[in-house]
Amino acid sequence: MDPTGSTQREKPLTIGVLALQGAFEVHAAMLRSLGAEPVLIRRPEQLVQPDGTPKVDGLILPGGESSTFLRHLERDGFFDLLDTFVRQTPTFGTCAGAILLATHVTNPSQRSFAALDITVERNAYGRQLDSTILREPTTLSADPLEMVFIRAPRITRTGPGVQTLASRDGDPVLVREGHLLAATFHPELSTDSRVHQLFLDLIEEKLEISAK
Amino acid sequence: MADPTTNGTPAPSSLRLKTGLAEMLKGGVIMDVMDVDQAVIAEGAGAVAVMALERVPAMIRAEGGVARMSHPGMIRAIQAAVSIPVMAKVRIGHFVEAQVLEHLKVDFIDESEVLTPADELHHIDKHKFTTPFVCGAKDLGEALRRIAEGAAMIRTKGEPGTGDVIHAVKHMRQITSEIRALTVLDDTELYAAAKNLRAPYEIVKMVAKSGQLPVPNFSAGGIATPADAALMMQLGAQTVFVGSGIFMKEGNIKLQVNSYVPGDVFRPTDMLHDKPVLPELIGQDVHEKHFGKLRNPIERAEAESRARAIVRAATHFDNPAVIAEASDECVGAMKGLAVGNIQEADMMQHRGW
């Protein structure tokens, strides 16, 4: 594990973790282990200033039940606020979070931010009995990546601007488009922190570009 | 999540998948549902999972008889109707009911004291199953014995079917205070602690070092209002189960959330054109033009409001403004049964050991 850019910072990166429901605690623990500062986000005002400026350097949309997330987001203009936020600020969606970022959702179709040009099929690999842990090659440095799939969705289409970083049986499972990252598996449930490090590096990259 | 049986070394993949699903269910509400209509309402309100059972604890308590695993057809129908995880209960020790539920691909199996126990001595050996199990516990020793048997989630028992939160509170406080007490013991004292807890030393040591259970800890048994849900979350529950609190009204009668279907007859509690059904129609066949119409839109709205409000309160458990708003939007609450008035022998929490 190579903590690249982040070690040079005087102040740790502040990363929001949407904590309406789901695996937010394990994401927060992983971020802490990499030297970033997680902030649990449950209300719109915890994410942005009254003028709309983000209070965090990046955001993680964790796994959980995407239908539950949507019920919570329907209130207090939270959906629209996040819809704008994810277009401007680095955001990493895992499992249910990836579903929220996708342009299209199937099985059943549901509302999403449509910020990342992918189509996602919910619960595509079956029920909990079909959940599995795989080790697959990736474009990240070094060894194959351990991937924990739990009632996982499947990315059935990627747009031309979307980069595939890892696959399972030919289907993309880790993708990036600009400042957005999405995984259909759960890197927060693995001891391998490379995917979270990739997200932190992506934020550093964006901060450096905007500083120039 | 480390494996409680090997103390610190990476857990085998099966246990990580089991506790992994429990992680996904955190910060939410798992609702007991008795049919497809209720399951759809639960999902629509934001439940993270549904527990499919034929009678909620309040009905089992009132009606008596032997309570068993749900009918497979009912479980399949609910699985087909909702996209969230579907759980179901088996009797304590009834490993064949568990084999059936695993075959049906239920997402989580609850080895539950709400049903009539099937074995006086043995709980199910849960390591033998790929499907994760949740088990009830009143104290730390009971929780750790269930974890040793392979449970991937613990829920504090409370007293099911009462709408009285007092024992949910008691059991959660009991477990958290026993965990705190373990963390200050030295290595020698931990052996005696394991003996007193009647739990394996390795798991006791693990809890003492980490200050928490090695699997997620949820709460159940008597949670009926948004404030109850928030109370249990503030006391350390990571998710709440709500059983009888959403779909029941006074007299242990189900709120009517369903539609008319072919072959139905009008019942005294039905609503027609938003008015109580006329006395002369009671007992008569429902006409074709009523198929698909809600039997009782008012009661359905009541159930929906309760389900939505409890979901909000579980997420914003530390925000009194939101809990106040949720309580305000919540219509009615089950009348309930004070635990203090239940005979010791009638308590479900004493099932299991």
Interface residues (C-beta under 8 A of the other chain):
Chain A: A19 L20 Q21 G22 A23 F24 E25 V26 R42 R43 G63 G64 E65 S67 T68 R71 H72 R75 C95 A96 N107 P108 R122 N123 G126 R127 Q128 L129 D130 S131 T132 I133 V148 I150 R151 H186 L189 T191
Chain B: M1 P10 S13 R16 L17 G20 L21 E23 M24 L25 K26 G27 G28 E43 G44 A45 G46 A47 V48 A49 Q79 S83 I84 P85 E102 K105 V106 D107 F108 T130 T131 P132 R308 V311 R312 T315 H316 N319
